[in-house]
Amino acid sequence: MVGLSFAKGLSMSSGIPFIGIDHILAHLYAAQLEFEIEYPFMGLIVSGGHTIISVVRDFDDIEVMGTTIDDACGEAYDKVAKFYGFGYPGGLIIDQMAQKGDEHAFNFPDPSLRKGEHRYDVSYSGLKTAVINQIDQFHNEGYEKSAENIAASFQKAAITMLTKRLFKASADTGINRIVAGGGVAANSYLRSLLTNKNNLEVYFPSMELCTDNAAMVAGLGYHYLKRGDRSGFDLSAGSRVEGFRKKYP
């Protein structure tokens, strides 16, 4: 609200255009600051607040195909890291720890959403519960219950859950161009799974453009400005967008 109010005041006092930007659309645009990417493409947003699989047909035209019904992917990382005292932010720390662990030490579950239209949706609350409260139940005998092994096994489950749905959506739509954005797009395991998948054209923003940044907002704003769009000074901020999170069933 402070930033929005400042932008309105700056626009009003200096006579420059005022345009409101959707944070998620800006994340989907971030990679286009560095690459020429043709539409349509599959957009993947993974962050602390959102997990979204979508078809992107233009800079402001997306169709949400899958999303989370509870926790976001990055949120699950943070909560697991907090419980075990790994540190904050959980995404970066768990990613680093996982590279020293064995992902086969624990066989954490991938929840199956069978009710309603949830073919591409994900749920991280069950995975989080398994890692925090039921860890002995999913331990594979012969492996150490080390922090690094917990991190590696959790990361494998969290990212594989997401990529399985993304690959389904890509196959069903026939769109093999994938663009990722959001803080978790910096994750090394996610980058490896996507870039090593055959027949996919994959784009990631550079590390500094994965997290929240002004460049992606300004870049997207340019296209609205070019089209002649303007926002009214009665525009308000919102933390939730309809369709970006689903209920189950």
Buried (B, 14 or more C-beta within 10 A) or exposed (E): EEEBEEBBEEBEEEEEEBBBBBBBBBBBBBBBBEEEBEEBBBBBBBBBBBBBBBBBBEBBEBEBBBBBBBBBBBBBBBBBBEEBEBEEBBBBBBBBBBEEBBBEBBBBBBBEBEEEEBEBBBBBBBBBEBBBEEBEEBBEEEBEEBBBBBBBBBBBBBBBBBBBBBBBBBEEEEBBBBBBBBBBBBBBBBBEBBEEBEEBEBBBBEEEBBBBBEBBBBBBBEBBBEEEEEBEEEEEEEEEBEEBBBEBE
